[in-house]
Amino acid sequence: MPDPRKVRADANALVAELLERLANDEVSELEVKRGGVRVRVAKDGARVAAGAPGGVAAAHAAPPVPAAPVKELPTVKAPLTGIFYRASSPQTGAFVQVGSSVETGDVIGLIEAMKLFNEIRSTESGRVRRIFAENGQLVRAHQPLLEVEPV
């Protein structure tokens, strides 16, 4: 029995190769069978299907839609590299949650570096939109920790 991860990797590589050929050649559809994997790609975007010995998977590709311009929200970044903690101890609540209001200078977390715990203070004011770093996660200097939506 073939390894499903290898079959999937082979199918993905084959799809990538066929899509590249499809873009460069004057053809509208290509179908190739290698081993137990059959891949079919079409230029019109109506259908793209890949099949393995166990079954057939189909995906419908929609024409690309231009993305709306994304407004970049301000982020609070880690001032140093270390282990990020969202609370002062496991028994206490996090300094901030998604939806919390923060002011410039409020403590948002701790970073442990060289056995010292450093308070991380917000450089932005507003409402916390997203938290990028999880409790106990290694963060690098200048890595975003949270995204703040100005209010």
Rosetta constraint file for C-alpha pairs under 8 A:
AtomPair CA 2 CA 6 HARMONIC 7.49 0.50
AtomPair CA 2 CA 7 HARMONIC 7.07 0.50
AtomPair CA 3 CA 7 HARMONIC 6.36 0.50
AtomPair CA 4 CA 8 HARMONIC 6.07 0.50
AtomPair CA 5 CA 9 HARMONIC 6.05 0.50
AtomPair CA 6 CA 10 HARMONIC 6.03 0.50
AtomPair CA 7 CA 11 HARMONIC 6.11 0.50
AtomPair CA 7 CA 37 HARMONIC 7.32 0.50
AtomPair CA 7 CA 52 HARMONIC 7.37 0.50
AtomPair CA 8 CA 12 HARMONIC 6.10 0.50
AtomPair CA 9 CA 13 HARMONIC 6.14 0.50
AtomPair CA 10 CA 14 HARMONIC 6.09 0.50
AtomPair CA 10 CA 37 HARMONIC 7.94 0.50
AtomPair CA 11 CA 15 HARMONIC 6.07 0.50
AtomPair CA 11 CA 37 HARMONIC 6.48 0.50
AtomPair CA 11 CA 38 HARMONIC 7.88 0.50
AtomPair CA 11 CA 39 HARMONIC 7.11 0.50
AtomPair CA 11 CA 50 HARMONIC 7.09 0.50
AtomPair CA 12 CA 16 HARMONIC 6.19 0.50
AtomPair CA 13 CA 17 HARMONIC 6.23 0.50
AtomPair CA 14 CA 18 HARMONIC 6.11 0.50
AtomPair CA 14 CA 39 HARMONIC 7.26 0.50
AtomPair CA 15 CA 19 HARMONIC 6.03 0.50
AtomPair CA 15 CA 39 HARMONIC 6.64 0.50
AtomPair CA 15 CA 40 HARMONIC 7.97 0.50
AtomPair CA 15 CA 41 HARMONIC 7.48 0.50
AtomPair CA 16 CA 20 HARMONIC 6.24 0.50
AtomPair CA 17 CA 21 HARMONIC 6.32 0.50
AtomPair CA 18 CA 22 HARMONIC 5.92 0.50
AtomPair CA 18 CA 30 HARMONIC 7.03 0.50
AtomPair CA 18 CA 41 HARMONIC 7.01 0.50
AtomPair CA 19 CA 23 HARMONIC 6.15 0.50
AtomPair CA 19 CA 41 HARMONIC 6.95 0.50
AtomPair CA 20 CA 24 HARMONIC 6.40 0.50
AtomPair CA 21 CA 25 HARMONIC 5.85 0.50
AtomPair CA 22 CA 26 HARMONIC 7.42 0.50
AtomPair CA 22 CA 27 HARMONIC 6.39 0.50
AtomPair CA 22 CA 28 HARMONIC 7.01 0.50
AtomPair CA 22 CA 29 HARMONIC 7.22 0.50
AtomPair CA 22 CA 30 HARMONIC 7.19 0.50
AtomPair CA 22 CA 41 HARMONIC 7.94 0.50
AtomPair CA 22 CA 42 HARMONIC 7.84 0.50
AtomPair CA 22 CA 43 HARMONIC 6.86 0.50
AtomPair CA 23 CA 43 HARMONIC 7.86 0.50
AtomPair CA 27 CA 43 HARMONIC 7.85 0.50
AtomPair CA 28 CA 42 HARMONIC 5.74 0.50
AtomPair CA 28 CA 43 HARMONIC 4.90 0.50
AtomPair CA 28 CA 44 HARMONIC 7.08 0.50
AtomPair CA 29 CA 40 HARMONIC 7.38 0.50
AtomPair CA 29 CA 41 HARMONIC 5.69 0.50
AtomPair CA 29 CA 42 HARMONIC 4.20 0.50
AtomPair CA 29 CA 43 HARMONIC 5.99 0.50
AtomPair CA 30 CA 40 HARMONIC 5.69 0.50
AtomPair CA 30 CA 41 HARMONIC 5.39 0.50
AtomPair CA 30 CA 42 HARMONIC 6.45 0.50
AtomPair CA 31 CA 38 HARMONIC 7.30 0.50
AtomPair CA 31 CA 39 HARMONIC 5.64 0.50
AtomPair CA 31 CA 40 HARMONIC 4.15 0.50
AtomPair CA 31 CA 41 HARMONIC 6.40 0.50
AtomPair CA 32 CA 38 HARMONIC 5.80 0.50
AtomPair CA 32 CA 39 HARMONIC 5.46 0.50
AtomPair CA 32 CA 40 HARMONIC 6.48 0.50
AtomPair CA 33 CA 37 HARMONIC 5.64 0.50
AtomPair CA 33 CA 38 HARMONIC 4.21 0.50
AtomPair CA 33 CA 39 HARMONIC 6.33 0.50
AtomPair CA 34 CA 38 HARMONIC 6.43 0.50
AtomPair CA 36 CA 52 HARMONIC 5.82 0.50
AtomPair CA 36 CA 53 HARMONIC 5.46 0.50
AtomPair CA 37 CA 50 HARMONIC 7.29 0.50
AtomPair CA 37 CA 51 HARMONIC 5.69 0.50
AtomPair CA 37 CA 52 HARMONIC 4.72 0.50
AtomPair CA 37 CA 53 HARMONIC 6.77 0.50
AtomPair CA 38 CA 50 HARMONIC 5.74 0.50
AtomPair CA 38 CA 51 HARMONIC 5.01 0.50
AtomPair CA 38 CA 52 HARMONIC 6.49 0.50
AtomPair CA 39 CA 48 HARMONIC 7.97 0.50
AtomPair CA 39 CA 49 HARMONIC 6.07 0.50
AtomPair CA 39 CA 50 HARMONIC 4.34 0.50
AtomPair CA 39 CA 51 HARMONIC 6.25 0.50
AtomPair CA 40 CA 48 HARMONIC 5.90 0.50
AtomPair CA 40 CA 49 HARMONIC 5.39 0.50
AtomPair CA 40 CA 50 HARMONIC 6.22 0.50
AtomPair CA 41 CA 47 HARMONIC 7.04 0.50
AtomPair CA 41 CA 48 HARMONIC 4.79 0.50
AtomPair CA 41 CA 49 HARMONIC 6.72 0.50
AtomPair CA 42 CA 46 HARMONIC 7.05 0.50
AtomPair CA 42 CA 47 HARMONIC 6.29 0.50
AtomPair CA 42 CA 48 HARMONIC 6.19 0.50
AtomPair CA 45 CA 60 HARMONIC 7.34 0.50
AtomPair CA 45 CA 61 HARMONIC 5.33 0.50
AtomPair CA 45 CA 62 HARMONIC 6.34 0.50
AtomPair CA 45 CA 63 HARMONIC 6.57 0.50
AtomPair CA 46 CA 60 HARMONIC 6.24 0.50
AtomPair CA 46 CA 61 HARMONIC 6.30 0.50
AtomPair CA 46 CA 62 HARMONIC 7.35 0.50
AtomPair CA 47 CA 58 HARMONIC 7.55 0.50
AtomPair CA 47 CA 59 HARMONIC 6.57 0.50
AtomPair CA 47 CA 60 HARMONIC 5.09 0.50
AtomPair CA 47 CA 61 HARMONIC 6.36 0.50
AtomPair CA 48 CA 58 HARMONIC 6.39 0.50
AtomPair CA 48 CA 59 HARMONIC 5.77 0.50
AtomPair CA 48 CA 60 HARMONIC 6.30 0.50
AtomPair CA 48 CA 61 HARMONIC 7.07 0.50
AtomPair CA 49 CA 56 HARMONIC 7.51 0.50
AtomPair CA 49 CA 57 HARMONIC 6.08 0.50
AtomPair CA 49 CA 58 HARMONIC 4.42 0.50
AtomPair CA 49 CA 59 HARMONIC 6.08 0.50
AtomPair CA 50 CA 56 HARMONIC 6.36 0.50
AtomPair CA 50 CA 57 HARMONIC 5.64 0.50
AtomPair CA 50 CA 58 HARMONIC 6.40 0.50
AtomPair CA 51 CA 55 HARMONIC 6.05 0.50
AtomPair CA 51 CA 56 HARMONIC 4.18 0.50
AtomPair CA 51 CA 57 HARMONIC 5.74 0.50
AtomPair CA 52 CA 56 HARMONIC 6.14 0.50
AtomPair CA 73 CA 147 HARMONIC 6.40 0.50
AtomPair CA 73 CA 148 HARMONIC 6.38 0.50
AtomPair CA 73 CA 149 HARMONIC 6.08 0.50
AtomPair CA 74 CA 124 HARMONIC 7.17 0.50
AtomPair CA 74 CA 147 HARMONIC 5.93 0.50
AtomPair CA 74 CA 148 HARMONIC 5.61 0.50
AtomPair CA 74 CA 149 HARMONIC 6.94 0.50
AtomPair CA 74 CA 150 HARMONIC 7.99 0.50
AtomPair CA 75 CA 124 HARMONIC 7.35 0.50
AtomPair CA 75 CA 144 HARMONIC 5.96 0.50
AtomPair CA 75 CA 145 HARMONIC 7.09 0.50
AtomPair CA 75 CA 146 HARMONIC 5.52 0.50
AtomPair CA 75 CA 147 HARMONIC 4.32 0.50
AtomPair CA 75 CA 148 HARMONIC 5.79 0.50
AtomPair CA 76 CA 122 HARMONIC 6.07 0.50
AtomPair CA 76 CA 123 HARMONIC 5.91 0.50
AtomPair CA 76 CA 124 HARMONIC 6.62 0.50
AtomPair CA 76 CA 144 HARMONIC 5.76 0.50
AtomPair CA 76 CA 145 HARMONIC 5.67 0.50
AtomPair CA 76 CA 146 HARMONIC 5.34 0.50
AtomPair CA 76 CA 147 HARMONIC 6.42 0.50
AtomPair CA 76 CA 148 HARMONIC 7.42 0.50
AtomPair CA 77 CA 141 HARMONIC 7.55 0.50
AtomPair CA 77 CA 142 HARMONIC 5.09 0.50
AtomPair CA 77 CA 143 HARMONIC 5.29 0.50
AtomPair CA 77 CA 144 HARMONIC 4.17 0.50
AtomPair CA 77 CA 145 HARMONIC 5.32 0.50
AtomPair CA 77 CA 146 HARMONIC 7.24 0.50
AtomPair CA 78 CA 120 HARMONIC 7.46 0.50
AtomPair CA 78 CA 139 HARMONIC 7.17 0.50
AtomPair CA 78 CA 140 HARMONIC 6.85 0.50
AtomPair CA 78 CA 141 HARMONIC 5.18 0.50
AtomPair CA 78 CA 142 HARMONIC 4.96 0.50
AtomPair CA 78 CA 143 HARMONIC 5.42 0.50
AtomPair CA 78 CA 144 HARMONIC 6.26 0.50
AtomPair CA 78 CA 145 HARMONIC 6.26 0.50
AtomPair CA 79 CA 120 HARMONIC 7.73 0.50
AtomPair CA 79 CA 141 HARMONIC 5.25 0.50
AtomPair CA 79 CA 142 HARMONIC 5.82 0.50
AtomPair CA 80 CA 111 HARMONIC 7.78 0.50
AtomPair CA 80 CA 140 HARMONIC 6.39 0.50
AtomPair CA 80 CA 141 HARMONIC 4.13 0.50
AtomPair CA 80 CA 142 HARMONIC 7.04 0.50
AtomPair CA 81 CA 111 HARMONIC 7.71 0.50
AtomPair CA 81 CA 113 HARMONIC 6.90 0.50
AtomPair CA 81 CA 138 HARMONIC 7.44 0.50
AtomPair CA 81 CA 139 HARMONIC 5.58 0.50
AtomPair CA 81 CA 140 HARMONIC 4.23 0.50
AtomPair CA 81 CA 141 HARMONIC 4.62 0.50
AtomPair CA 82 CA 111 HARMONIC 5.57 0.50
AtomPair CA 82 CA 112 HARMONIC 5.31 0.50
AtomPair CA 82 CA 113 HARMONIC 4.80 0.50
AtomPair CA 82 CA 138 HARMONIC 5.59 0.50
AtomPair CA 82 CA 139 HARMONIC 5.63 0.50
AtomPair CA 82 CA 140 HARMONIC 6.65 0.50
AtomPair CA 83 CA 111 HARMONIC 5.24 0.50
AtomPair CA 83 CA 112 HARMONIC 5.05 0.50
AtomPair CA 83 CA 113 HARMONIC 6.81 0.50
AtomPair CA 83 CA 136 HARMONIC 5.72 0.50
AtomPair CA 83 CA 137 HARMONIC 5.50 0.50
AtomPair CA 83 CA 138 HARMONIC 4.44 0.50
AtomPair CA 83 CA 139 HARMONIC 6.07 0.50
AtomPair CA 84 CA 109 HARMONIC 6.96 0.50
AtomPair CA 84 CA 110 HARMONIC 5.72 0.50
AtomPair CA 84 CA 111 HARMONIC 4.47 0.50
AtomPair CA 84 CA 112 HARMONIC 6.57 0.50
AtomPair CA 84 CA 133 HARMONIC 7.13 0.50
AtomPair CA 84 CA 134 HARMONIC 7.28 0.50
AtomPair CA 84 CA 135 HARMONIC 6.01 0.50
AtomPair CA 84 CA 136 HARMONIC 5.46 0.50
AtomPair CA 84 CA 137 HARMONIC 5.52 0.50
AtomPair CA 84 CA 138 HARMONIC 6.18 0.50
AtomPair CA 84 CA 139 HARMONIC 6.36 0.50
AtomPair CA 85 CA 109 HARMONIC 5.67 0.50
AtomPair CA 85 CA 110 HARMONIC 5.05 0.50
AtomPair CA 85 CA 111 HARMONIC 6.16 0.50
AtomPair CA 85 CA 112 HARMONIC 7.84 0.50
AtomPair CA 85 CA 134 HARMONIC 7.45 0.50
AtomPair CA 85 CA 135 HARMONIC 4.70 0.50
AtomPair CA 85 CA 136 HARMONIC 5.49 0.50
AtomPair CA 85 CA 137 HARMONIC 7.51 0.50
AtomPair CA 86 CA 94 HARMONIC 5.04 0.50
AtomPair CA 86 CA 95 HARMONIC 5.97 0.50
AtomPair CA 86 CA 96 HARMONIC 7.34 0.50
AtomPair CA 86 CA 108 HARMONIC 6.98 0.50
AtomPair CA 86 CA 109 HARMONIC 4.65 0.50
AtomPair CA 86 CA 110 HARMONIC 6.51 0.50
AtomPair CA 86 CA 134 HARMONIC 7.38 0.50
AtomPair CA 86 CA 135 HARMONIC 5.46 0.50
AtomPair CA 87 CA 92 HARMONIC 6.29 0.50
AtomPair CA 87 CA 93 HARMONIC 5.91 0.50
AtomPair CA 87 CA 94 HARMONIC 4.28 0.50
AtomPair CA 87 CA 95 HARMONIC 5.53 0.50
AtomPair CA 87 CA 109 HARMONIC 6.18 0.50
AtomPair CA 87 CA 110 HARMONIC 7.22 0.50
AtomPair CA 87 CA 135 HARMONIC 7.94 0.50
AtomPair CA 88 CA 92 HARMONIC 6.65 0.50
AtomPair CA 88 CA 94 HARMONIC 7.61 0.50
AtomPair CA 88 CA 95 HARMONIC 7.88 0.50
AtomPair CA 88 CA 109 HARMONIC 7.63 0.50
AtomPair CA 88 CA 110 HARMONIC 7.13 0.50
AtomPair CA 94 CA 109 HARMONIC 7.80 0.50
AtomPair CA 95 CA 107 HARMONIC 6.78 0.50
AtomPair CA 95 CA 108 HARMONIC 5.25 0.50
AtomPair CA 95 CA 109 HARMONIC 6.06 0.50
AtomPair CA 96 CA 100 HARMONIC 5.87 0.50
AtomPair CA 96 CA 102 HARMONIC 7.89 0.50
AtomPair CA 96 CA 108 HARMONIC 5.78 0.50
AtomPair CA 96 CA 109 HARMONIC 7.81 0.50
AtomPair CA 96 CA 128 HARMONIC 7.74 0.50
AtomPair CA 97 CA 128 HARMONIC 7.00 0.50
AtomPair CA 97 CA 131 HARMONIC 7.75 0.50
AtomPair CA 98 CA 127 HARMONIC 7.82 0.50
AtomPair CA 98 CA 128 HARMONIC 5.12 0.50
AtomPair CA 98 CA 129 HARMONIC 5.65 0.50
AtomPair CA 98 CA 130 HARMONIC 5.91 0.50
AtomPair CA 98 CA 131 HARMONIC 6.78 0.50
AtomPair CA 99 CA 127 HARMONIC 5.69 0.50
AtomPair CA 99 CA 128 HARMONIC 5.09 0.50
AtomPair CA 99 CA 129 HARMONIC 6.17 0.50
AtomPair CA 100 CA 127 HARMONIC 5.56 0.50
AtomPair CA 100 CA 128 HARMONIC 5.46 0.50
AtomPair CA 101 CA 125 HARMONIC 7.66 0.50
AtomPair CA 101 CA 126 HARMONIC 5.62 0.50
AtomPair CA 101 CA 127 HARMONIC 4.39 0.50
AtomPair CA 101 CA 128 HARMONIC 6.31 0.50
AtomPair CA 102 CA 106 HARMONIC 6.26 0.50
AtomPair CA 102 CA 122 HARMONIC 7.20 0.50
AtomPair CA 102 CA 124 HARMONIC 7.58 0.50
AtomPair CA 102 CA 125 HARMONIC 5.43 0.50
AtomPair CA 102 CA 126 HARMONIC 5.50 0.50
AtomPair CA 102 CA 127 HARMONIC 6.13 0.50
AtomPair CA 102 CA 128 HARMONIC 7.12 0.50
AtomPair CA 103 CA 122 HARMONIC 6.80 0.50
AtomPair CA 103 CA 124 HARMONIC 6.50 0.50
AtomPair CA 103 CA 125 HARMONIC 4.26 0.50
AtomPair CA 103 CA 126 HARMONIC 6.47 0.50
AtomPair CA 104 CA 121 HARMONIC 7.31 0.50
AtomPair CA 104 CA 122 HARMONIC 5.08 0.50
AtomPair CA 104 CA 123 HARMONIC 5.06 0.50
AtomPair CA 104 CA 124 HARMONIC 5.03 0.50
AtomPair CA 104 CA 125 HARMONIC 5.11 0.50
AtomPair CA 105 CA 121 HARMONIC 4.97 0.50
AtomPair CA 105 CA 122 HARMONIC 5.08 0.50
AtomPair CA 105 CA 123 HARMONIC 6.37 0.50
AtomPair CA 106 CA 121 HARMONIC 5.17 0.50
AtomPair CA 106 CA 122 HARMONIC 5.39 0.50
AtomPair CA 107 CA 119 HARMONIC 6.28 0.50
AtomPair CA 107 CA 120 HARMONIC 5.56 0.50
AtomPair CA 107 CA 121 HARMONIC 4.30 0.50
AtomPair CA 107 CA 122 HARMONIC 6.28 0.50
AtomPair CA 108 CA 119 HARMONIC 7.73 0.50
AtomPair CA 108 CA 120 HARMONIC 5.80 0.50
AtomPair CA 108 CA 121 HARMONIC 5.65 0.50
AtomPair CA 108 CA 122 HARMONIC 6.19 0.50
AtomPair CA 109 CA 119 HARMONIC 6.15 0.50
AtomPair CA 109 CA 120 HARMONIC 5.24 0.50
AtomPair CA 109 CA 121 HARMONIC 7.34 0.50
AtomPair CA 110 CA 117 HARMONIC 6.10 0.50
AtomPair CA 110 CA 118 HARMONIC 5.41 0.50
AtomPair CA 110 CA 119 HARMONIC 4.69 0.50
AtomPair CA 110 CA 120 HARMONIC 5.45 0.50
AtomPair CA 111 CA 117 HARMONIC 5.64 0.50
AtomPair CA 111 CA 118 HARMONIC 5.21 0.50
AtomPair CA 111 CA 119 HARMONIC 6.67 0.50
AtomPair CA 111 CA 120 HARMONIC 6.89 0.50
AtomPair CA 112 CA 116 HARMONIC 5.41 0.50
AtomPair CA 112 CA 117 HARMONIC 4.40 0.50
AtomPair CA 112 CA 118 HARMONIC 6.21 0.50
AtomPair CA 113 CA 117 HARMONIC 6.53 0.50
AtomPair CA 113 CA 118 HARMONIC 7.56 0.50
AtomPair CA 124 CA 148 HARMONIC 6.87 0.50
AtomPair CA 125 CA 148 HARMONIC 7.08 0.50
AtomPair CA 125 CA 149 HARMONIC 7.95 0.50
AtomPair CA 125 CA 150 HARMONIC 6.23 0.50
AtomPair CA 125 CA 151 HARMONIC 7.83 0.50
AtomPair CA 126 CA 148 HARMONIC 5.69 0.50
AtomPair CA 126 CA 149 HARMONIC 5.33 0.50
AtomPair CA 126 CA 150 HARMONIC 4.24 0.50
AtomPair CA 126 CA 151 HARMONIC 5.14 0.50
AtomPair CA 127 CA 148 HARMONIC 5.46 0.50
AtomPair CA 127 CA 149 HARMONIC 5.15 0.50
AtomPair CA 127 CA 150 HARMONIC 6.39 0.50
AtomPair CA 127 CA 151 HARMONIC 6.71 0.50
AtomPair CA 128 CA 146 HARMONIC 6.88 0.50
AtomPair CA 128 CA 147 HARMONIC 5.99 0.50
AtomPair CA 128 CA 148 HARMONIC 4.58 0.50
AtomPair CA 128 CA 149 HARMONIC 6.26 0.50
AtomPair CA 129 CA 146 HARMONIC 7.43 0.50
AtomPair CA 129 CA 147 HARMONIC 5.41 0.50
AtomPair CA 129 CA 148 HARMONIC 5.40 0.50
AtomPair CA 129 CA 149 HARMONIC 5.98 0.50
AtomPair CA 130 CA 146 HARMONIC 5.60 0.50
AtomPair CA 130 CA 147 HARMONIC 5.10 0.50
AtomPair CA 130 CA 148 HARMONIC 7.30 0.50
AtomPair CA 131 CA 145 HARMONIC 6.07 0.50
AtomPair CA 131 CA 146 HARMONIC 4.39 0.50
AtomPair CA 131 CA 147 HARMONIC 6.45 0.50
AtomPair CA 132 CA 144 HARMONIC 6.69 0.50
AtomPair CA 132 CA 145 HARMONIC 5.07 0.50
AtomPair CA 132 CA 146 HARMONIC 5.52 0.50
AtomPair CA 132 CA 147 HARMONIC 7.74 0.50
AtomPair CA 133 CA 137 HARMONIC 6.47 0.50
AtomPair CA 133 CA 139 HARMONIC 7.33 0.50
AtomPair CA 133 CA 144 HARMONIC 7.81 0.50
AtomPair CA 133 CA 145 HARMONIC 5.29 0.50
AtomPair CA 133 CA 146 HARMONIC 7.40 0.50
AtomPair CA 139 CA 143 HARMONIC 6.50 0.50
